[in-house]
Amino acid sequence: MTRTIDTCEWDLIIGKKSGASLADLLADGQYAQVLRSDVAGKVFGREGLSQDIGATQFISSAIAKYLSTNPSNPSVEFDILCVGVACLYSFVQSGWTGPVLELEPEDILPLPYQENAYELKKNALEALVEDGEEVYALTPKPAFLQFAVTILVENAEKLTLLKQRILDNPAQTLQDGITEALEATRTQLPPLSPSYKELHTRLHLESALVEHYYSQDVKALKHIEAATQSSDFKWSMTGALGKRTKFQTFDVAQLYVMAESSVDEGVDGGEEGKGTKPNTLALNDDTLLETIEFTKKEDGGSVDPDKQKNLKIVDQCILLASCLNVKNTNPMHGLTAEEMLPYIRRVLENPNNWMVHTMALLLRTRIEGAKSRTIERAALQLQALVDQFPLSDSPTSERMHHFFNIFIPPKWEMECELGERFVSLGVTRSALEIFERLQMWEHVISCYQMLEQEKKAEQVVLERLEVTPESPKLWCILGDLRKEVGCYEKAWKLSEGRYARAMRSLGAYYFRKSEWVKAIECYHKALAINPLFENAWFVLGCAAMRAEDWDQAVRAFSRVTHIQADHGEAWTNLASVYIKQGKKREGWRALREAIREQYDNAKIWENFMFVSTDLGEFSEAIRAMDRVVDIRGEKTDERSLIDEEVLEILVNAVIDGTKDAKDVPASKYAAKAANLLDKILRHVSTSPRIFRTAARFARSQNDFKESLEYEQKAYRVLLHAPGMAEDEELFKAAAEGASELVDALVGLGPRKQR
């Protein structure tokens, strides 16, 4: 071996040939050859007889024996590493990248294990369960992942994320393990240099995708920025004039991504521009253009969006990660989709890598599936992506080269997504066929319910229970259909207290029955097994609020916001609990987070206004009232537009120069108060209290003429109030209004307007 072992290991990660025979086979995508090699024979103990123990135990003993005959030999250790990576990549090829792998896990083990292939798969599925979350039952060749975990204990950062992807839900244990492993790897990387730029970039990308999976979007963005810096990748979102339809006669501004990869002297540029292209369907619409037609630049002063240079594959991965971050950090509506599309278009311009191009096409189908003119292409493209996996139209090595730098779903999830797309189009029968083939029973039940065949749904579950009578998941589904507590309790008993979903379902049942204490107890048990369910924490917090267990509610809602920082309802409820406890400052901070996530919710803004006023945060209170007026505006009756008492308090604070929470005189906010009053008065015509408040404010600003006008408006409202002549209270109010108007005329009439 001409290169050092450390260098070979780094080359192995980025798919570069290093001169080591097994590593070069991995780089070429020849995983079966690696697993049939002599080294693999020693790792899997094919030369000896198996003992009466599990496969992973036997592999561990075989590795120990092999290492004992070659003590302190780095080459032998590197070869074992290659065998473990081959197991990992074989699992990925079977479930994610394709094409079909003509090798079964039992084929690489001694004969006794080959004769028990069913038991081998069954044991692997059971061993891969984490935090009570079941593995997808039809996961292809899961034993390969189990073998990889056994061999590659030092490289757990990749293994645990893949293990997480085949579970039903996120698991806290795996998240902790992944994070620790990535941090450990980061400390071992060679210094950043042209030779190792891609290595550093890939690590940051993998870290970003992990944070993306666990909804830690702020952390994900930091890693994306670090990856961009490591790769020396220059890009920006900008705009240019162009046309999007065939009959458009004028240009409008269009978003696009301007991007340029760095050029590294003396470093192999990889295979940019040499990749194969997945089946990409044309739009063929009678109105929309296939791509944006940008206006040609006559002066040549800036870069033409249509004539940008090719990008490195790893930089394309950075753009796709940035696109995912845009989706996660914004509400899913038209503007978000328009912001995501430029990233995807820039990647699709250059089909450098089959898998990366597939990921870009998948993201495009998700966006186009929500638009009437592109929904057909989206469904057909998704079908084409599903159909291409078993085909050998691109090398295995190309598909694997950047697999860990994109967030491509496994093939069964992509098929499930196709089924969900059919459901959204109303093709429920076709979707049902897909879900039945995938054995995704919850989706099957949902389809039967949409078809109004409740009895058939229950029959399907009962038939499956005859096959696997001890499946906690099926018992929970049956409980959902029958609304029977006994089904959830049986699921919990069958799992020996390890199936968290059973307790979550039971907790939800008691919550609907308003049995708060029982609901809290059930959710505690479920979250003790897997604490990564923000919805379970949220319902626990709601139950604690109903039970007036404020400390418990604070812990629950705080945990929700830790898991998902943009959970607006959790921030709102947390604020309510703090205020109930008399902790107004903490409640104010929570409401400030809530309005960021629920910007168009007038009620939350109003609550923020009340608390801000109580705490002397006058500037924030004025801002909140201003936002309430914007939201309610013409949609609301003027009597419920704003709280008149709060407006009066704020205006009086500005007039009197009352010091706020930061010890700043409120008179400093006079301009904001003036704008707020102007906005309110555009919607008000029958409130004497608001007119008098405006009159006092105008007087404080030496605008005497305007002050008198508002006083007159206040009096006219009182004078013309319906029933004033018969109602004593209304008559007195009108009389007082007349007296105040006279006083104002006497006091302000002789003054000169400045």
N, C-alpha and C positions, 0 to 999 in steps of 0.2 A: 504494500500500500504506500503510494508515493506522497500522500498528504496525511496530516495529523488526524487523529481520531476526532478531536474537537471540531476541526474544519469539516470533516466528513459529516458529522452530526448536523451542523448548521446547513450544509449543502442539502442534506436529506430533507430538511424542513421546507426549503424553497424549491425542491425538485430538480436540483442541479446534479449532473453526474460528477462523481468524485474519484472514479477509478476503482472503487471497491465493488466487487462483483455483485453482491446482493443488493447494495444500494443502487447500482446502475440498473438492475432489473426493476427495482421499485420506481426509479425515474422513468422507465419505459412502460410502466403500467403492467408489468408481468408478475402480478401478485401470486398467481397459482404456481409459477415456477419457483418463487421464493419458498412457498409453503411445501413444495415437494422436494426441496433441496436436502442435502445431507445434514446441514446444520439444523434445519427444521425437524428432521428425523430425530436428532438428539434432543431438541427442545421438547418435542411431543412424545418422546420415549417410544418411537416406533420400533426401535431395535430390541426392546425388552418386552416382557409380559406385563400387562396392566395388573394392578392390585385391585382389591375390592374396595375402591374409594372413588369419590367423585372425580370428574375429568380435570377440574382446575387443581385439585390437590395433587393429582398424579402429575400434571404438567409442572407444578412447583417442585415436586421431588425430582423430576427428570432434569429440570434446569439446575437444581442444586448439585446433582450428580455430575452433569456436564461441566459445571464451573469448577468442581472439586478436582477434576482431571486436568484442568487448564487454569490453575490459580494465577490471579493477577495478570491476566492476559487481555489487554484492551481490545485487541482484534476480535477475540471470542465474544466479549461483552457487546461490541458493536454489532456483530453478526446476530446475536440474540435480539438486540434492539431492532434490527431490520426485520426479523421474523415477527416480532410484536407489531411493528408498523404495517407489515403485510396483512396481518389479521385485521387490524383497524381499517385499512384501506379496502379490504375485501368486504367488510361489513358496509362501508360507505358505498361501494360500488353496487352492492345488492339492494340497498335501500334508497339511495339518493341519486347517484350519477348514471348508473347503467354503464355499458350494456350488460346483458345477462352473464353472470359468472358461472362457468361450468365447473364448479368445485363446491362440495358440501363440507361443513365443518367436521363431520365424522370421518371424512376421507383422510384427514391428516393425523388421525389418532390410531392406536392399536386396534386390532380386530374386535375385541369384546365391546368397545365403545361404538364401533361401526354397526354392530348388530342391534344397538339400542338408540337409534337416531331420534326417535320420538321422545324418549326420556332425556336425551341430551338437550333437545330444544326446550322441553318443559322445565328442566332444572335451570337453564339459562334465563328463561323468562322470569322465574321465581327469584333468582339471584339478583336480577337487575332492578327489582322493586326497591324504591327508596321513599322513605317518609310516608309509607302507606299508599303511594301512588302507583297504580298498576301500569305495566308495560302494554303497549298495543299488541293484541293477541296475535296478529298476523305479521308482526315484524319479521322480515326475511333474515334468516341465518343469524339469529341473535348470539349464538355460541361464539361466533367470530369476535364479537365485542367483548364477551366474557373472557375469552382467551387473551385478547389485547389488554384488558384490565389486569389480568393475572401477570402478564409479562412486563407491561410498561408502567409500573408503579411510579416511575420517576417522571412520566410525561402525562400526568393526570389532567392537565389543563385542557387537552383535547378530548380525552376519553369522557370526562364527566359531562362536558357540554353535549356530546353525542348521546350519552346516557340520558341526559335531561330531555333531549328532543324526542325520545321514544316513550316518555312517560305521559300520562294523561294531563298532568298539571305541574307547575314549577315546584321544586323541592328545596327547602332551606339548606339541608345538608349538602346538596350538590352545589348550590350557590356559594356557600362558604368554601368548599373545596376548590372550586374553580378560581375564585378570587385569590385564595392563598397561593395556588399553583402558578397563576399568572404573575403575581408579585415576585415569587421565587425565581421564575424564569427571567423576569426583567433584570434582576440583579446579576444574572449569569451571562447576559448577552455581551458579546465583544463590543468594544467602543465603536461609536458611530463613525463610519468611513464610507467612501464610495463602494467598497466591496460588500459592506454590510447594511447599506441603506434599506434595501428591500426587506432584510430580516427584521430590522427595527419597525419598519412600516407595517409589516404583517402582524407583528405582535400587538401593535396599537389597534390595528383593525380588528383582530380577534377579540381584544379587550372591549372594543366599542360594541361589537355584536353581542357579547355576553351581557353588557349593561343594557343594550337594547332589548334583549330577551326578557330581562327582569324589570323592564320599564324604568330603569335609572337613566333618564334621558340627558340630564345635565352631565353626568359622568361620561356617558357615551359621546357627547359632543366634544368633551375635552380630549378624549382619545382620538376622535376623528381629526381634530385640529393638530394633535401631536403626530398622527400618521401623515397628514399633509405636509407638515414641516420636515419630518424625517425623509420623505420622498422628494423634497424640494419641488413640490407640485404647485403650480400657480394657476388659480382659477377664481372666477367671480361670476356672480349672477348679474346680468345687465339686460338692456333692452335695445331693440332696433325696429325700424319700420318694416312692415311686411304684410302679406296677405295670407289668409287661412282658407278662404273659399274660392271656388273656381270663377264665380261671377262678381267677386269683389272689385269695385272700381276705384277704391281709395285705400291708402296704406294706413294701418294703425300700429300702435306700439305692441311688440311681441317680446316676451321673455326668452332669453337663451343663456346658456352657460359658455363663457369664454374660458377655455382651459388649454394649458400647455405643460407637457411633461419636461423634466430636466434631461439634459444630455450629459451622460457620464463617460468621460474619456477612459479608455482602457477597461471598461466593464461591459460584459456581454449584455446587449440590449434585450435579450430574450426572444420571444416569438411574436412580437407585435406585428400585426398585419398578415400573419401566416396561419391564423386559426381557421377552423371550419365553421360553417354557419348553420345554426338550427333552422328548421323550416319556419320561415317568416312570411306571414300572410299579408297580402296587400289589402288596403282599405276598400277600394273600388266603390267609393261613394259618389253619388251624382252631384254633390255640392262641395264637400270638404276635399281639400288637397291632401295628397299623401303626406307631405311635409310642408312646413311653413315656407312660403316663397318670399325671401327677404329682398328688400329693395337694393338694387345694385348701387354700389358707391362709385360716384364719378370721380371724386377727388383722390381716391386711393389713400386717404389720410389715416384710416383705421382698418382693423382686420375685418375681413368679410366673414360673417357667421357661417357661410356655406363652404368656406375654404380654410378651415382650421387643420392643423397637423394632427397626425395620429397620436394616440395616447398610449402610455404603458398600460399593461393589463392591471397592475396593482393600483394605478391611478384611476382606472375605470371603477375598480372596487371601492375606492374612496368616494367617488361620486355616488355610487349606489348606496353606500352607507349614509352619506349626507342626505340622500333622498328619503331613506327610512326615518332619519331623524326629523326631517320636516314633517313627515306624516305623524310621528309620535308626539311632537310638541305643538301641534295645531289641531283645532277641531276639523273633522273631515267634511269639508264642503267644497264648493267650486273653486274658491280662491286657493285652498291648499292643494287641490289637484293641479291647478295651473302652475303652482310653484314647483311641484314635483316633476312635471313632465319635461322641463328643460334638462334636468339631470339625465333622465332616461334617454332623451333624444341624442344627447352628446355621446352617450355610451353606444347607442345603436348605430351611430355613424360608422364605426369601425368594428367589424366582427373579428376581434383578435383572439377570443377564447370561447369555445363552445358553451361552457358552463356559465361564464359571466354574461354572455349574450342571452342565454336562456333566462337568467335572473332578471335582466333588463326587460325582456319580453313579458315575463310574468308580472312585473310591476306595472307595465303598460296595460296589460289586460285588466288588472284590478282597478285602474283609473278609468279605462274606457268602458268597463262594465256598468258604470253609473250614467252613461250618456246614451241618448236614444240613437244617435247616428253611428255610434261605434260599438254598441252593445253586441251586434252580431259578430263583428270581427273579433271582439274580446272572447266570446264563447268558443268560436272556432279555433282561435289561437291557443287557448287553454287546452282544448282537446288535442291539438297538434303537439303541444309540449308534453302532455301525458303519454301520447302514442310514441314519442321519439325515444323514451328511455331504454327499451330493450334493443333498439337498433344499434348497429355498429358503424354508424356514419361518421363517427369521430373517434380518435384514439382514446383509450382509457386514461392514458397519462395526461392528455390535454384536459379531460374532464376533472381530473383530480388536482391539477396543478394549483388552482386557486380556490379549491372547494372551501377551505377554512376561512377565506376572506370575504365570503358572501353569505347571505342568510337564505339559502335555497331550502325549501321544505322537502321532506322525504316524499317519495312518489305516492304513498298512500294518502298523505295530507293534500297533495296536489289533486289527486283524484277526488278526494272529499270536497275540495274547493270547487271542482267542476260540478259535483253533485249539488252543492249549495247554489252555484250559478244557475243550474237548471231549475232549482226550486224558485229562485227569484224571477225566472222567466215564465213560471207557471207550468213547467214540464215536470210535474211531480213524479209521474210514473217512471220516467227515465232516471231521475235522481234516486228513486227507491231502489232500482236495480243496482245502481252503483253502490249504495250504502249496504245493501244486502250482501253483495260480493265482498265488500271490505269488512263485513261483520261489525259495522259501526251501529250498534243496536239503538242507541239513543236517537240517532238521525233516522233510522228506520221507523221507530215509534212516532217521531215527529211527522214523518211523511204520512203515515196511516192516519194520524190525527187530522192533518190537513185534508185528507181524503174522506174524513168523517167515518173512519172505520176503527173505532175504539176497541171493539171486541177482537178484531184481527190483530191489533197491536198487542193486546194482552196475550193472545194465542201465540204470537211469535216468541214472546218472553218465556212463556210456559214451555214451549218446545225446546228453547235453548237451555232451560233449567233441567230438562230431562237429560240433556247431553252433559252439562256441567252443573250439577245440583249444588255445588259448594262455591259458586261464584258470587262474592259479595256485591259486585257491580250489578249483576242481573237482578238480585233481590232488591237492590235500591231502585232500579228502574221499575220493577213490579210495584214497589211501594209508591213511586210517583204516580203510576197509573191508578192504583186502587185507593190511594190516600190512606194507607194502613200503616200504623206505627209498628206493628209486628214484623213487617218485612224489613224495616230498617234495623230493628233490634236483632233479627236473625242474621242480617248481613254483618253487623258488629260482632256477633257471637262467632260466626263462621271465620271471620278474620282474626279472631283471638285479640280483639281490641286494637287492630292495626290499620283498619280501613277507614281513613278519616272522612270519606264522603258519607258514610253511614251516619256519623254523628252530625255532619253538616246538614244532611237531609232531615234528621230527627229534630235538630235545633230549629230549622226553618218551619217544620210542622208545629212545634210548640209556639213559635213566634206568631204564626197565623192564628193560633188559638188564644193569643194574649197571655200565655203562661210564661211570663218573663223569666222567672227564676230557673225553671226547667230549661228554657232556651239557652240561658247563660251557661248553665252547667254542661249542656251538650256541646256548645261551641268551644268551651274551654278544653274539653277532651279532644275535639277535632284539631284545634290549633296547637295543642301540645305535640301532636304527631307531625303536622305540616303547617308551620306558621306563615306561609307565603300567600295565603288567600286574603286579599284585601277585602273582598266582599263578605267573607265570614267575619272578619274583624269589624266591618261596618255594621253588620246586623247585630253583632254582639254589643257594639256601642249603642245602637238604637234600643236594644232590649234593656241595657243598663240605664239608659235615660228614662225609659218607661218605669223601671223599678226604682228610679231616683237614687241609683248607686253612682254618684257623680265621679268618684275616683276611678271606678271601673270604666266608666264611659270615656274619661280623658285618656286612659291607657289605650283603649281600643281605637279611638279615632286618631290618636297620635301615631299608632302603629300603621293605620291605613295611609296616612300622609307620608310616612316614612317609606312604605312600599311603593306608593303611587303619589308623587308630589302634586300632581295636577287634579286630584280628586276634590272637586269643588264642594260637593255635598258634605264630605267628611270635615273639611275646614269650617263649613257653616255650622255643623252640629258641634264641633269642638268649641267654637266660639260661644254657642249657646250654653254649653256646659260650664265653661269658664265664668260666664256672666252669672249663671245660677250659683256658682261658688263665690261670687263677689270679686272675682279676679278680672276686673274690667280691662286692664292693660293687656293681659294675655288674650282675652277675648277680642280686643281690638286688633292685635297682631294676626290672629287667626282669620278674622273677617277681611283683613287686608289681603291675605292669600286667597281667600274665597272669591273676592271680586275679580282677581286676576283670571281665575278659571271660569267664572260665570259672569262675564262682563255685561251681559244683557239682562241680568236678573235684577229687576227694580227693587224687589223685597230685600235682597241682600245688601244692595247699596243703601237702602233706607235704614237697615239695622246698623250698618257701618256709620251712617250719618248720626244716628242717635248716640252711639257709643263715643264717637269722636267729639260730639258736643259735650257729653258728660265729662270727658277727659280734658277738655280745653284744647282739643286739636281742631281749631277753628278753620284753618286752611283746608284740611282734609274734609271737614264737615261741609264746607261750601262746595268743594269738588264733588262730594257725594250727592248733594242736593241737585247740583247742576246735571249730573248724570241721570238722576231719577227723572228730571224734567225731560231730558233727551229721550229716554226710553218710553215714558208714558205719553208725553206730548199730546197729539190730537186724539190718541186712542182712549184716553181716560177722561171722565167727567172732571171738571175743574175743581170740584169740591174735594176730590180724593187725589188731586195732583201732587200736593206736597203737604207736609205738616206745618201749619201756619205758626204754631207756637215755637217750633225750632227755628223757623225763618226769623221770627221776631227776636229770639235770643241771639242769633248770629249777627243780625243787623245792629242790635243794641251793643253787642260786644265790640263791633267795628266802630260805632259812634263814640262809645265811651273809652276806647283804647284799652280794653281789658287785656291783660297779659295772658298769652296762651301757655300750653304745657312746656314750651321751650323758652318761656320768659320773653317772648316777642310781643309787642303791642298789636292787638288785632286790627288797629287802624291801618296797619301796613297792608291789609288785605282789602282795602276799600275798592280798588279796581275790580277785583274778583267779585266782590259783593255787588258792585254796580252792574257787571255783566250778568250775574245771576238774576238780579231783579228785572233787568230788561227782558231776559228770556222768559221768566215767569209771567210778567205782565202781558206778554204776547198771547198767553193762553187764558188769562183771567179777566172777567168782566163783572163778577157778582160777589166779590169778597171785599167788604169794607176794611177788614183787618189787614189784608195785604196792601190795600191802597194807603192806609195810614202808616204802615211800616215803611212803604216806599216814600211817603211824604216826609217822615222823620229823617230818613237817610238823605234825601235830596236837600233838606234844610241843613244837615250837618256838613254837606259839601258846598254850602252857600248858593245852591241853585233854588232860589226862593220862588221863582215863577213856577217851576215844575212841582215844587212842594205844594203850592196852592192848588195846582191842577189836580194832584192826587187827593187832596183833602176834599175838593169839590166832587170828585168821582166817588169817594167813600160816602159822602152825604147823599148823592143821587141814588146810590144803591139802596141805602136805608130808607130814603123817601119813597121809592117806588117798590118796596118790598111787598109781595102779595099779602093782603090781609092786614096791612099796617093800621088801617083805620079801626079795625075791630079788635086787634090783639094788643093788649096793654103793654107787654114786654117789647114788642116791635115799635110801638109808639114812643116808649121811653128811649129806646135806642136811637130812634130818628131825632128825637129832641136833643139828646146828648150830642149826636152828630152835628146838628145845627149849631149848638153852642160851641163845639170845638172848631167848626168852620169859621164862625164869627171871630173867635179868639185868634185863629190863624190869619184871617184877613186884617184884623187890627194890628197884629204883631208883625206881619210880613209885608202887608200891602204898601206901606210907605218906604220900604227898603229898596235900594237900587240893586238891580241884577248885575252881578259881576261878569 
